[in-house]
Amino acid sequence: MAAEYARLGVATSADLKAIKRAYRRLARRYHPDVNRDPGAHLHMQQINEAYRRIAHAYVHGHENSAGKQAQAE
């Protein structure tokens, strides 16, 4: 799970608000409609997947274990 936090550029101890802010910042930068770079689509998919996995852990009440697990890796 540490890789997902790193992909979004946030600490494993970040709260959901900081994670959302980082996701939105990256989405504005790498969204294929804005960024015409050929690799932007793949980069955006990776950002989306990282955010989805972290947010899923928070929504399902595993925010503490997600952060602790990421720190252990």
PDB file of N, H, CA, C and O in Angstrom:
ATOM      1  N   MET A   1       0.833  -1.190   0.000  1.00  0.00           N
ATOM      2  CA  MET A   1       0.000   0.000   0.000  1.00  0.00           C
ATOM      3  C   MET A   1       0.875   1.251   0.000  1.00  0.00           C
ATOM      4  O   MET A   1       0.402   2.318  -0.390  1.00  0.00           O
ATOM      5  N   ALA A   2       2.119   1.155   0.418  1.00  0.00           N
ATOM      6  H   ALA A   2       2.504   0.288   0.735  1.00  0.00           H
ATOM      7  CA  ALA A   2       3.006   2.325   0.438  1.00  0.00           C
ATOM      8  C   ALA A   2       3.204   2.889  -0.960  1.00  0.00           C
ATOM      9  O   ALA A   2       3.370   4.098  -1.123  1.00  0.00           O
ATOM     10  N   ALA A   3       3.189   2.028  -1.968  1.00  0.00           N
ATOM     11  H   ALA A   3       3.054   1.046  -1.835  1.00  0.00           H
ATOM     12  CA  ALA A   3       3.364   2.494  -3.347  1.00  0.00           C
ATOM     13  C   ALA A   3       2.231   3.416  -3.774  1.00  0.00           C
ATOM     14  O   ALA A   3       2.455   4.376  -4.511  1.00  0.00           O
ATOM     15  N   GLU A   4       1.021   3.134  -3.318  1.00  0.00           N
ATOM     16  H   GLU A   4       0.839   2.354  -2.719  1.00  0.00           H
ATOM     17  CA  GLU A   4      -0.124   3.978  -3.670  1.00  0.00           C
ATOM     18  C   GLU A   4       0.021   5.368  -3.055  1.00  0.00           C
ATOM     19  O   GLU A   4      -0.243   6.375  -3.710  1.00  0.00           O
ATOM     20  N   TYR A   5       0.437   5.412  -1.803  1.00  0.00           N
ATOM     21  H   TYR A   5       0.651   4.593  -1.270  1.00  0.00           H
ATOM     22  CA  TYR A   5       0.661   6.702  -1.151  1.00  0.00           C
ATOM     23  C   TYR A   5       1.771   7.467  -1.883  1.00  0.00           C
ATOM     24  O   TYR A   5       1.654   8.671  -2.112  1.00  0.00           O
ATOM     25  N   ALA A   6       2.832   6.772  -2.243  1.00  0.00           N
ATOM     26  H   ALA A   6       2.927   5.794  -2.057  1.00  0.00           H
ATOM     27  CA  ALA A   6       3.942   7.408  -2.953  1.00  0.00           C
ATOM     28  C   ALA A   6       3.496   7.916  -4.319  1.00  0.00           C
ATOM     29  O   ALA A   6       3.900   9.000  -4.739  1.00  0.00           O
ATOM     30  N   ARG A   7       2.675   7.151  -5.007  1.00  0.00           N
ATOM     31  H   ARG A   7       2.347   6.270  -4.665  1.00  0.00           H
ATOM     32  CA  ARG A   7       2.200   7.565  -6.326  1.00  0.00           C
ATOM     33  C   ARG A   7       1.425   8.875  -6.237  1.00  0.00           C
ATOM     34  O   ARG A   7       1.497   9.705  -7.143  1.00  0.00           O
ATOM     35  N   LEU A   8       0.685   9.061  -5.145  1.00  0.00           N
ATOM     36  H   LEU A   8       0.626   8.386  -4.410  1.00  0.00           H
ATOM     37  CA  LEU A   8      -0.064  10.302  -4.959  1.00  0.00           C
ATOM     38  C   LEU A   8       0.793  11.392  -4.318  1.00  0.00           C
ATOM     39  O   LEU A   8       0.382  12.550  -4.246  1.00  0.00           O
ATOM     40  N   GLY A   9       1.977  11.020  -3.856  1.00  0.00           N
ATOM     41  H   GLY A   9       2.311  10.079  -3.914  1.00  0.00           H
ATOM     42  CA  GLY A   9       2.880  12.004  -3.269  1.00  0.00           C
ATOM     43  C   GLY A   9       2.482  12.448  -1.875  1.00  0.00           C
ATOM     44  O   GLY A   9       2.723  13.591  -1.489  1.00  0.00           O
ATOM     45  N   VAL A  10       1.870  11.541  -1.116  1.00  0.00           N
ATOM     46  H   VAL A  10       1.674  10.612  -1.430  1.00  0.00           H
ATOM     47  CA  VAL A  10       1.461  11.864   0.252  1.00  0.00           C
ATOM     48  C   VAL A  10       2.091  10.873   1.222  1.00  0.00           C
ATOM     49  O   VAL A  10       2.472   9.766   0.841  1.00  0.00           O
ATOM     50  N   ALA A  11       2.192  11.282   2.462  1.00  0.00           N
ATOM     51  H   ALA A  11       1.882  12.181   2.771  1.00  0.00           H
ATOM     52  CA  ALA A  11       2.719  10.402   3.506  1.00  0.00           C
ATOM     53  C   ALA A  11       1.680   9.339   3.846  1.00  0.00           C
ATOM     54  O   ALA A  11       0.482   9.554   3.661  1.00  0.00           O
ATOM     55  N   THR A  12       2.133   8.215   4.334  1.00  0.00           N
ATOM     56  H   THR A  12       3.106   8.041   4.484  1.00  0.00           H
ATOM     57  CA  THR A  12       1.204   7.151   4.727  1.00  0.00           C
ATOM     58  C   THR A  12       0.333   7.573   5.897  1.00  0.00           C
ATOM     59  O   THR A  12      -0.693   6.949   6.168  1.00  0.00           O
ATOM     60  N   SER A  13       0.730   8.618   6.585  1.00  0.00           N
ATOM     61  H   SER A  13       1.564   9.126   6.365  1.00  0.00           H
ATOM     62  CA  SER A  13      -0.062   9.124   7.711  1.00  0.00           C
ATOM     63  C   SER A  13      -1.047  10.219   7.285  1.00  0.00           C
ATOM     64  O   SER A  13      -1.743  10.783   8.130  1.00  0.00           O
ATOM     65  N   ALA A  14      -1.112  10.523   5.996  1.00  0.00           N
ATOM     66  H   ALA A  14      -0.546  10.065   5.309  1.00  0.00           H
ATOM     67  CA  ALA A  14      -1.988  11.596   5.506  1.00  0.00           C
ATOM     68  C   ALA A  14      -3.451  11.259   5.758  1.00  0.00           C
ATOM     69  O   ALA A  14      -3.858  10.099   5.701  1.00  0.00           O
ATOM     70  N   ASP A  15      -4.232  12.300   6.038  1.00  0.00           N
ATOM     71  H   ASP A  15      -3.901  13.242   6.083  1.00  0.00           H
ATOM     72  CA  ASP A  15      -5.665  12.084   6.213  1.00  0.00           C
ATOM     73  C   ASP A  15      -6.350  12.101   4.846  1.00  0.00           C
ATOM     74  O   ASP A  15      -5.733  12.440   3.836  1.00  0.00           O
ATOM     75  N   LEU A  16      -7.619  11.736   4.828  1.00  0.00           N
ATOM     76  H   LEU A  16      -8.120  11.461   5.648  1.00  0.00           H
ATOM     77  CA  LEU A  16      -8.345  11.608   3.569  1.00  0.00           C
ATOM     78  C   LEU A  16      -8.429  12.940   2.829  1.00  0.00           C
ATOM     79  O   LEU A  16      -8.400  12.962   1.599  1.00  0.00           O
ATOM     80  N   LYS A  17      -8.531  14.030   3.548  1.00  0.00           N
ATOM     81  H   LYS A  17      -8.555  14.012   4.547  1.00  0.00           H
ATOM     82  CA  LYS A  17      -8.598  15.352   2.913  1.00  0.00           C
ATOM     83  C   LYS A  17      -7.314  15.639   2.128  1.00  0.00           C
ATOM     84  O   LYS A  17      -7.373  16.127   1.000  1.00  0.00           O
ATOM     85  N   ALA A  18      -6.175  15.342   2.713  1.00  0.00           N
ATOM     86  H   ALA A  18      -6.127  14.945   3.630  1.00  0.00           H
ATOM     87  CA  ALA A  18      -4.890  15.555   2.039  1.00  0.00           C
ATOM     88  C   ALA A  18      -4.740  14.623   0.844  1.00  0.00           C
ATOM     89  O   ALA A  18      -4.177  15.007  -0.182  1.00  0.00           O
ATOM     90  N   ILE A  19      -5.242  13.408   0.976  1.00  0.00           N
ATOM     91  H   ILE A  19      -5.699  13.097   1.809  1.00  0.00           H
ATOM     92  CA  ILE A  19      -5.172  12.442  -0.116  1.00  0.00           C
ATOM     93  C   ILE A  19      -6.034  12.911  -1.285  1.00  0.00           C
ATOM     94  O   ILE A  19      -5.605  12.841  -2.437  1.00  0.00           O
ATOM     95  N   LYS A  20      -7.246  13.389  -0.998  1.00  0.00           N
ATOM     96  H   LYS A  20      -7.595  13.446  -0.062  1.00  0.00           H
ATOM     97  CA  LYS A  20      -8.124  13.909  -2.053  1.00  0.00           C
ATOM     98  C   LYS A  20      -7.490  15.113  -2.744  1.00  0.00           C
ATOM     99  O   LYS A  20      -7.552  15.237  -3.967  1.00  0.00           O
ATOM    100  N   ARG A  21      -6.886  15.991  -1.963  1.00  0.00           N
ATOM    101  H   ARG A  21      -6.836  15.890  -0.970  1.00  0.00           H
ATOM    102  CA  ARG A  21      -6.249  17.184  -2.516  1.00  0.00           C
ATOM    103  C   ARG A  21      -5.114  16.778  -3.465  1.00  0.00           C
ATOM    104  O   ARG A  21      -4.980  17.340  -4.552  1.00  0.00           O
ATOM    105  N   ALA A  22      -4.309  15.815  -3.055  1.00  0.00           N
ATOM    106  H   ALA A  22      -4.417  15.359  -2.172  1.00  0.00           H
ATOM    107  CA  ALA A  22      -3.205  15.348  -3.895  1.00  0.00           C
ATOM    108  C   ALA A  22      -3.735  14.692  -5.165  1.00  0.00           C
ATOM    109  O   ALA A  22      -3.198  14.909  -6.252  1.00  0.00           O
ATOM    110  N   TYR A  23      -4.782  13.892  -5.027  1.00  0.00           N
ATOM    111  H   TYR A  23      -5.218  13.715  -4.145  1.00  0.00           H
ATOM    112  CA  TYR A  23      -5.376  13.236  -6.195  1.00  0.00           C
ATOM    113  C   TYR A  23      -5.876  14.274  -7.194  1.00  0.00           C
ATOM    114  O   TYR A  23      -5.600  14.169  -8.389  1.00  0.00           O
ATOM    115  N   ARG A  24      -6.599  15.261  -6.717  1.00  0.00           N
ATOM    116  H   ARG A  24      -6.822  15.347  -5.747  1.00  0.00           H
ATOM    117  CA  ARG A  24      -7.152  16.288  -7.612  1.00  0.00           C
ATOM    118  C   ARG A  24      -6.048  17.084  -8.303  1.00  0.00           C
ATOM    119  O   ARG A  24      -6.161  17.429  -9.479  1.00  0.00           O
ATOM    120  N   ARG A  25      -4.989  17.369  -7.563  1.00  0.00           N
ATOM    121  H   ARG A  25      -4.897  17.088  -6.608  1.00  0.00           H
ATOM    122  CA  ARG A  25      -3.857  18.095  -8.151  1.00  0.00           C
ATOM    123  C   ARG A  25      -3.239  17.284  -9.289  1.00  0.00           C
ATOM    124  O   ARG A  25      -2.964  17.820 -10.363  1.00  0.00           O
ATOM    125  N   LEU A  26      -3.024  16.003  -9.049  1.00  0.00           N
ATOM    126  H   LEU A  26      -3.247  15.568  -8.177  1.00  0.00           H
ATOM    127  CA  LEU A  26      -2.441  15.143 -10.074  1.00  0.00           C
ATOM    128  C   LEU A  26      -3.401  14.927 -11.240  1.00  0.00           C
ATOM    129  O   LEU A  26      -2.975  14.874 -12.394  1.00  0.00           O
ATOM    130  N   ALA A  27      -4.688  14.802 -10.946  1.00  0.00           N
ATOM    131  H   ALA A  27      -5.034  14.845 -10.009  1.00  0.00           H
ATOM    132  CA  ALA A  27      -5.679  14.605 -12.006  1.00  0.00           C
ATOM    133  C   ALA A  27      -5.722  15.818 -12.932  1.00  0.00           C
ATOM    134  O   ALA A  27      -5.830  15.662 -14.148  1.00  0.00           O
ATOM    135  N   ARG A  28      -5.640  17.010 -12.375  1.00  0.00           N
ATOM    136  H   ARG A  28      -5.552  17.136 -11.387  1.00  0.00           H
ATOM    137  CA  ARG A  28      -5.628  18.214 -13.216  1.00  0.00           C
ATOM    138  C   ARG A  28      -4.373  18.259 -14.091  1.00  0.00           C
ATOM    139  O   ARG A  28      -4.402  18.788 -15.202  1.00  0.00           O
ATOM    140  N   ARG A  29      -3.303  17.715 -13.595  1.00  0.00           N
ATOM    141  H   ARG A  29      -3.280  17.285 -12.693  1.00  0.00           H
ATOM    142  CA  ARG A  29      -2.043  17.752 -14.344  1.00  0.00           C
ATOM    143  C   ARG A  29      -1.949  16.652 -15.404  1.00  0.00           C
ATOM    144  O   ARG A  29      -1.433  16.892 -16.495  1.00  0.00           O
ATOM    145  N   TYR A  30      -2.439  15.455 -15.097  1.00  0.00           N
ATOM    146  H   TYR A  30      -2.858  15.259 -14.210  1.00  0.00           H
ATOM    147  CA  TYR A  30      -2.215  14.312 -15.979  1.00  0.00           C
ATOM    148  C   TYR A  30      -3.451  13.810 -16.722  1.00  0.00           C
ATOM    149  O   TYR A  30      -3.358  12.835 -17.468  1.00  0.00           O
ATOM    150  N   HIS A  31      -4.589  14.441 -16.539  1.00  0.00           N
ATOM    151  H   HIS A  31      -4.665  15.233 -15.933  1.00  0.00           H
ATOM    152  CA  HIS A  31      -5.787  13.976 -17.240  1.00  0.00           C
ATOM    153  C   HIS A  31      -5.540  14.062 -18.745  1.00  0.00           C
ATOM    154  O   HIS A  31      -5.065  15.090 -19.228  1.00  0.00           O
ATOM    155  N   PRO A  32      -5.853  13.001 -19.498  1.00  0.00           N
ATOM    156  CA  PRO A  32      -5.586  12.981 -20.943  1.00  0.00           C
ATOM    157  C   PRO A  32      -6.267  14.105 -21.725  1.00  0.00           C
ATOM    158  O   PRO A  32      -5.785  14.473 -22.796  1.00  0.00           O
ATOM    159  N   ASP A  33      -7.352  14.651 -21.231  1.00  0.00           N
ATOM    160  H   ASP A  33      -7.744  14.351 -20.361  1.00  0.00           H
ATOM    161  CA  ASP A  33      -8.002  15.770 -21.919  1.00  0.00           C
ATOM    162  C   ASP A  33      -7.181  17.052 -21.808  1.00  0.00           C
ATOM    163  O   ASP A  33      -7.342  17.969 -22.613  1.00  0.00           O
ATOM    164  N   VAL A  34      -6.307  17.113 -20.816  1.00  0.00           N
ATOM    165  H   VAL A  34      -6.176  16.368 -20.162  1.00  0.00           H
ATOM    166  CA  VAL A  34      -5.484  18.299 -20.589  1.00  0.00           C
ATOM    167  C   VAL A  34      -4.050  18.057 -21.036  1.00  0.00           C
ATOM    168  O   VAL A  34      -3.435  18.923 -21.657  1.00  0.00           O
ATOM    169  N   ASN A  35      -3.524  16.897 -20.726  1.00  0.00           N
ATOM    170  H   ASN A  35      -4.024  16.193 -20.222  1.00  0.00           H
ATOM    171  CA  ASN A  35      -2.140  16.546 -21.017  1.00  0.00           C
ATOM    172  C   ASN A  35      -2.111  15.661 -22.259  1.00  0.00           C
ATOM    173  O   ASN A  35      -2.600  14.531 -22.229  1.00  0.00           O
ATOM    174  N   ARG A  36      -1.548  16.163 -23.333  1.00  0.00           N
ATOM    175  H   ARG A  36      -1.151  17.081 -23.357  1.00  0.00           H
ATOM    176  CA  ARG A  36      -1.525  15.438 -24.614  1.00  0.00           C
ATOM    177  C   ARG A  36      -0.340  14.474 -24.734  1.00  0.00           C
ATOM    178  O   ARG A  36      -0.154  13.853 -25.780  1.00  0.00           O
ATOM    179  N   ASP A  37       0.442  14.349 -23.695  1.00  0.00           N
ATOM    180  H   ASP A  37       0.291  14.854 -22.845  1.00  0.00           H
ATOM    181  CA  ASP A  37       1.563  13.415 -23.709  1.00  0.00           C
ATOM    182  C   ASP A  37       1.031  11.998 -23.891  1.00  0.00           C
ATOM    183  O   ASP A  37       0.029  11.640 -23.272  1.00  0.00           O
ATOM    184  N   PRO A  38       1.677  11.180 -24.727  1.00  0.00           N
ATOM    185  CA  PRO A  38       1.195   9.806 -24.947  1.00  0.00           C
ATOM    186  C   PRO A  38       1.129   8.958 -23.666  1.00  0.00           C
ATOM    187  O   PRO A  38       0.315   8.039 -23.580  1.00  0.00           O
ATOM    188  N   GLY A  39       1.963   9.255 -22.692  1.00  0.00           N
ATOM    189  H   GLY A  39       2.624  10.002 -22.762  1.00  0.00           H
ATOM    190  CA  GLY A  39       1.969   8.488 -21.450  1.00  0.00           C
ATOM    191  C   GLY A  39       0.982   8.982 -20.408  1.00  0.00           C
ATOM    192  O   GLY A  39       0.852   8.380 -19.342  1.00  0.00           O
ATOM    193  N   ALA A  40       0.287  10.070 -20.705  1.00  0.00           N
ATOM    194  H   ALA A  40       0.393  10.559 -21.571  1.00  0.00           H
ATOM    195  CA  ALA A  40      -0.631  10.664 -19.724  1.00  0.00           C
ATOM    196  C   ALA A  40      -1.769   9.715 -19.372  1.00  0.00           C
ATOM    197  O   ALA A  40      -2.182   9.638 -18.215  1.00  0.00           O
ATOM    198  N   HIS A  41      -2.272   8.997 -20.362  1.00  0.00           N
ATOM    199  H   HIS A  41      -1.936   9.060 -21.302  1.00  0.00           H
ATOM    200  CA  HIS A  41      -3.393   8.081 -20.111  1.00  0.00           C
ATOM    201  C   HIS A  41      -2.987   7.006 -19.098  1.00  0.00           C
ATOM    202  O   HIS A  41      -3.719   6.746 -18.143  1.00  0.00           O
ATOM    203  N   LEU A  42      -1.837   6.389 -19.301  1.00  0.00           N
ATOM    204  H   LEU A  42      -1.242   6.600 -20.077  1.00  0.00           H
ATOM    205  CA  LEU A  42      -1.355   5.359 -18.378  1.00  0.00           C
ATOM    206  C   LEU A  42      -1.094   5.955 -16.995  1.00  0.00           C
ATOM    207  O   LEU A  42      -1.440   5.352 -15.979  1.00  0.00           O
ATOM    208  N   HIS A  43      -0.489   7.128 -16.963  1.00  0.00           N
ATOM    209  H   HIS A  43      -0.208   7.617 -17.789  1.00  0.00           H
ATOM    210  CA  HIS A  43      -0.199   7.774 -15.680  1.00  0.00           C
ATOM    211  C   HIS A  43      -1.498   8.060 -14.929  1.00  0.00           C
ATOM    212  O   HIS A  43      -1.571   7.862 -13.716  1.00  0.00           O
ATOM    213  N   MET A  44      -2.516   8.522 -15.643  1.00  0.00           N
ATOM    214  H   MET A  44      -2.456   8.683 -16.628  1.00  0.00           H
ATOM    215  CA  MET A  44      -3.804   8.819 -15.009  1.00  0.00           C
ATOM    216  C   MET A  44      -4.447   7.540 -14.486  1.00  0.00           C
ATOM    217  O   MET A  44      -5.051   7.549 -13.413  1.00  0.00           O
ATOM    218  N   GLN A  45      -4.327   6.446 -15.223  1.00  0.00           N
ATOM    219  H   GLN A  45      -3.836   6.439 -16.095  1.00  0.00           H
ATOM    220  CA  GLN A  45      -4.858   5.164 -14.742  1.00  0.00           C
ATOM    221  C   GLN A  45      -4.189   4.758 -13.435  1.00  0.00           C
ATOM    222  O   GLN A  45      -4.854   4.277 -12.518  1.00  0.00           O
ATOM    223  N   GLN A  46      -2.892   4.948 -13.349  1.00  0.00           N
ATOM    224  H   GLN A  46      -2.352   5.339 -14.094  1.00  0.00           H
ATOM    225  CA  GLN A  46      -2.158   4.593 -12.139  1.00  0.00           C
ATOM    226  C   GLN A  46      -2.566   5.483 -10.964  1.00  0.00           C
ATOM    227  O   GLN A  46      -2.690   5.008  -9.835  1.00  0.00           O
ATOM    228  N   ILE A  47      -2.771   6.757 -11.230  1.00  0.00           N
ATOM    229  H   ILE A  47      -2.670   7.143 -12.147  1.00  0.00           H
ATOM    230  CA  ILE A  47      -3.226   7.686 -10.191  1.00  0.00           C
ATOM    231  C   ILE A  47      -4.614   7.283  -9.707  1.00  0.00           C
ATOM    232  O   ILE A  47      -4.874   7.243  -8.504  1.00  0.00           O
ATOM    233  N   ASN A  48      -5.502   6.984 -10.654  1.00  0.00           N
ATOM    234  H   ASN A  48      -5.290   7.016 -11.631  1.00  0.00           H
ATOM    235  CA  ASN A  48      -6.865   6.569 -10.299  1.00  0.00           C
ATOM    236  C   ASN A  48      -6.865   5.304  -9.450  1.00  0.00           C
ATOM    237  O   ASN A  48      -7.595   5.215  -8.463  1.00  0.00           O
ATOM    238  N   GLU A  49      -6.055   4.337  -9.830  1.00  0.00           N
ATOM    239  H   GLU A  49      -5.462   4.410 -10.632  1.00  0.00           H
ATOM    240  CA  GLU A  49      -6.003   3.072  -9.090  1.00  0.00           C
ATOM    241  C   GLU A  49      -5.457   3.288  -7.676  1.00  0.00           C
ATOM    242  O   GLU A  49      -5.975   2.719  -6.716  1.00  0.00           O
ATOM    243  N   ALA A  50      -4.426   4.096  -7.553  1.00  0.00           N
ATOM    244  H   ALA A  50      -4.005   4.557  -8.334  1.00  0.00           H
ATOM    245  CA  ALA A  50      -3.861   4.382  -6.229  1.00  0.00           C
ATOM    246  C   ALA A  50      -4.902   5.055  -5.342  1.00  0.00           C
ATOM    247  O   ALA A  50      -5.082   4.670  -4.187  1.00  0.00           O
ATOM    248  N   TYR A  51      -5.581   6.051  -5.880  1.00  0.00           N
ATOM    249  H   TYR A  51      -5.435   6.363  -6.819  1.00  0.00           H
ATOM    250  CA  TYR A  51      -6.606   6.755  -5.100  1.00  0.00           C
ATOM    251  C   TYR A  51      -7.749   5.810  -4.738  1.00  0.00           C
ATOM    252  O   TYR A  51      -8.243   5.834  -3.611  1.00  0.00           O
ATOM    253  N   ARG A  52      -8.168   4.982  -5.686  1.00  0.00           N
ATOM    254  H   ARG A  52      -7.766   4.962  -6.602  1.00  0.00           H
ATOM    255  CA  ARG A  52      -9.264   4.045  -5.434  1.00  0.00           C
ATOM    256  C   ARG A  52      -8.919   3.099  -4.287  1.00  0.00           C
ATOM    257  O   ARG A  52      -9.750   2.858  -3.412  1.00  0.00           O
ATOM    258  N   ARG A  53      -7.713   2.567  -4.285  1.00  0.00           N
ATOM    259  H   ARG A  53      -7.037   2.762  -4.996  1.00  0.00           H
ATOM    260  CA  ARG A  53      -7.321   1.619  -3.240  1.00  0.00           C
ATOM    261  C   ARG A  53      -7.239   2.284  -1.868  1.00  0.00           C
ATOM    262  O   ARG A  53      -7.689   1.714  -0.873  1.00  0.00           O
ATOM    263  N   ILE A  54      -6.667   3.482  -1.812  1.00  0.00           N
ATOM    264  H   ILE A  54      -6.302   3.945  -2.620  1.00  0.00           H
ATOM    265  CA  ILE A  54      -6.553   4.184  -0.533  1.00  0.00           C
ATOM    266  C   ILE A  54      -7.931   4.592  -0.031  1.00  0.00           C
ATOM    267  O   ILE A  54      -8.253   4.385   1.139  1.00  0.00           O
ATOM    268  N   ALA A  55      -8.749   5.174  -0.913  1.00  0.00           N
ATOM    269  H   ALA A  55      -8.487   5.343  -1.863  1.00  0.00           H
ATOM    270  CA  ALA A  55     -10.088   5.622  -0.515  1.00  0.00           C
ATOM    271  C   ALA A  55     -10.941   4.441  -0.071  1.00  0.00           C
ATOM    272  O   ALA A  55     -11.720   4.559   0.874  1.00  0.00           O
ATOM    273  N   HIS A  56     -10.801   3.318  -0.738  1.00  0.00           N
ATOM    274  H   HIS A  56     -10.167   3.222  -1.505  1.00  0.00           H
ATOM    275  CA  HIS A  56     -11.557   2.117  -0.364  1.00  0.00           C
ATOM    276  C   HIS A  56     -11.213   1.705   1.072  1.00  0.00           C
ATOM    277  O   HIS A  56     -12.096   1.341   1.848  1.00  0.00           O
ATOM    278  N   ALA A  57      -9.945   1.764   1.409  1.00  0.00           N
ATOM    279  H   ALA A  57      -9.228   2.060   0.779  1.00  0.00           H
ATOM    280  CA  ALA A  57      -9.524   1.411   2.771  1.00  0.00           C
ATOM    281  C   ALA A  57     -10.145   2.359   3.792  1.00  0.00           C
ATOM    282  O   ALA A  57     -10.574   1.925   4.861  1.00  0.00           O
ATOM    283  N   TYR A  58     -10.195   3.644   3.471  1.00  0.00           N
ATOM    284  H   TYR A  58      -9.846   3.997   2.603  1.00  0.00           H
ATOM    285  CA  TYR A  58     -10.799   4.619   4.388  1.00  0.00           C
ATOM    286  C   TYR A  58     -12.296   4.396   4.528  1.00  0.00           C
ATOM    287  O   TYR A  58     -12.827   4.383   5.638  1.00  0.00           O
ATOM    288  N   VAL A  59     -12.967   4.223   3.412  1.00  0.00           N
ATOM    289  H   VAL A  59     -12.535   4.233   2.510  1.00  0.00           H
ATOM    290  CA  VAL A  59     -14.426   4.066   3.423  1.00  0.00           C
ATOM    291  C   VAL A  59     -14.840   2.834   4.214  1.00  0.00           C
ATOM    292  O   VAL A  59     -15.878   2.835   4.875  1.00  0.00           O
ATOM    293  N   HIS A  60     -14.042   1.801   4.147  1.00  0.00           N
ATOM    294  H   HIS A  60     -13.199   1.801   3.609  1.00  0.00           H
ATOM    295  CA  HIS A  60     -14.385   0.558   4.828  1.00  0.00           C
ATOM    296  C   HIS A  60     -13.781   0.466   6.224  1.00  0.00           C
ATOM    297  O   HIS A  60     -13.707  -0.619   6.801  1.00  0.00           O
ATOM    298  N   GLY A  61     -13.352   1.593   6.761  1.00  0.00           N
ATOM    299  H   GLY A  61     -13.411   2.474   6.292  1.00  0.00           H
ATOM    300  CA  GLY A  61     -12.899   1.639   8.144  1.00  0.00           C
ATOM    301  C   GLY A  61     -11.526   1.081   8.397  1.00  0.00           C
ATOM    302  O   GLY A  61     -11.198   0.720   9.528  1.00  0.00           O
ATOM    303  N   HIS A  62     -10.717   1.004   7.363  1.00  0.00           N
ATOM    304  H   HIS A  62     -10.983   1.297   6.445  1.00  0.00           H
ATOM    305  CA  HIS A  62      -9.381   0.441   7.531  1.00  0.00           C
ATOM    306  C   HIS A  62      -8.306   1.508   7.414  1.00  0.00           C
ATOM    307  O   HIS A  62      -7.148   1.194   7.141  1.00  0.00           O
ATOM    308  N   GLU A  63      -8.679   2.778   7.619  1.00  0.00           N
ATOM    309  H   GLU A  63      -9.620   3.034   7.841  1.00  0.00           H
ATOM    310  CA  GLU A  63      -7.700   3.843   7.443  1.00  0.00           C
ATOM    311  C   GLU A  63      -6.495   3.665   8.342  1.00  0.00           C
ATOM    312  O   GLU A  63      -5.367   3.928   7.924  1.00  0.00           O
ATOM    313  N   ASN A  64      -6.712   3.225   9.563  1.00  0.00           N
ATOM    314  H   ASN A  64      -7.628   3.012   9.903  1.00  0.00           H
ATOM    315  CA  ASN A  64      -5.580   3.029  10.467  1.00  0.00           C
ATOM    316  C   ASN A  64      -4.727   1.855  10.026  1.00  0.00           C
ATOM    317  O   ASN A  64      -3.499   1.946  10.021  1.00  0.00           O
ATOM    318  N   SER A  65      -5.360   0.760   9.657  1.00  0.00           N
ATOM    319  H   SER A  65      -6.357   0.685   9.661  1.00  0.00           H
ATOM    320  CA  SER A  65      -4.578  -0.397   9.236  1.00  0.00           C
ATOM    321  C   SER A  65      -3.916  -0.150   7.893  1.00  0.00           C
ATOM    322  O   SER A  65      -2.838  -0.688   7.638  1.00  0.00           O
ATOM    323  N   ALA A  66      -4.531   0.653   7.020  1.00  0.00           N
ATOM    324  H   ALA A  66      -5.406   1.090   7.227  1.00  0.00           H
ATOM    325  CA  ALA A  66      -3.923   0.953   5.725  1.00  0.00           C
ATOM    326  C   ALA A  66      -2.625   1.723   5.929  1.00  0.00           C
ATOM    327  O   ALA A  66      -1.605   1.401   5.320  1.00  0.00           O
ATOM    328  N   GLY A  67      -2.663   2.727   6.774  1.00  0.00           N
ATOM    329  H   GLY A  67      -3.491   2.988   7.269  1.00  0.00           H
ATOM    330  CA  GLY A  67      -1.459   3.496   7.051  1.00  0.00           C
ATOM    331  C   GLY A  67      -0.402   2.676   7.753  1.00  0.00           C
ATOM    332  O   GLY A  67       0.779   2.761   7.415  1.00  0.00           O
ATOM    333  N   LYS A  68      -0.812   1.883   8.727  1.00  0.00           N
ATOM    334  H   LYS A  68      -1.771   1.814   9.001  1.00  0.00           H
ATOM    335  CA  LYS A  68       0.144   1.047   9.457  1.00  0.00           C
ATOM    336  C   LYS A  68       0.743  -0.008   8.543  1.00  0.00           C
ATOM    337  O   LYS A  68       1.938  -0.294   8.620  1.00  0.00           O
ATOM    338  N   GLN A  69      -0.089  -0.592   7.671  1.00  0.00           N
ATOM    339  H   GLN A  69      -1.059  -0.359   7.608  1.00  0.00           H
ATOM    340  CA  GLN A  69       0.412  -1.601   6.751  1.00  0.00           C
ATOM    341  C   GLN A  69       1.419  -0.969   5.794  1.00  0.00           C
ATOM    342  O   GLN A  69       2.459  -1.564   5.511  1.00  0.00           O
ATOM    343  N   ALA A  70       1.124   0.224   5.297  1.00  0.00           N
ATOM    344  H   ALA A  70       0.280   0.708   5.527  1.00  0.00           H
ATOM    345  CA  ALA A  70       2.018   0.899   4.369  1.00  0.00           C
ATOM    346  C   ALA A  70       3.349   1.218   5.038  1.00  0.00           C
ATOM    347  O   ALA A  70       4.399   1.118   4.404  1.00  0.00           O
ATOM    348  N   GLN A  71       3.317   1.599   6.303  1.00  0.00           N
ATOM    349  H   GLN A  71       2.464   1.681   6.818  1.00  0.00           H
ATOM    350  CA  GLN A  71       4.548   1.913   7.006  1.00  0.00           C
ATOM    351  C   GLN A  71       5.379   0.661   7.235  1.00  0.00           C
ATOM    352  O   GLN A  71       6.607   0.734   7.289  1.00  0.00           O
ATOM    353  N   ALA A  72       4.728  -0.478   7.370  1.00  0.00           N
ATOM    354  H   ALA A  72       3.731  -0.537   7.327  1.00  0.00           H
ATOM    355  CA  ALA A  72       5.436  -1.726   7.615  1.00  0.00           C
ATOM    356  C   ALA A  72       6.130  -2.235   6.358  1.00  0.00           C
ATOM    357  O   ALA A  72       7.118  -2.963   6.448  1.00  0.00           O
ATOM    358  N   GLU A  73       5.621  -1.859   5.184  1.00  0.00           N
ATOM    359  H   GLU A  73       4.818  -1.267   5.111  1.00  0.00           H
ATOM    360  CA  GLU A  73       6.185  -2.363   3.920  1.00  0.00           C
ATOM    361  C   GLU A  73       7.461  -1.694   3.545  1.00  0.00           C
ATOM    362  O   GLU A  73       8.046  -2.015   2.510  1.00  0.00           O
TER     363      GLU A  73
END
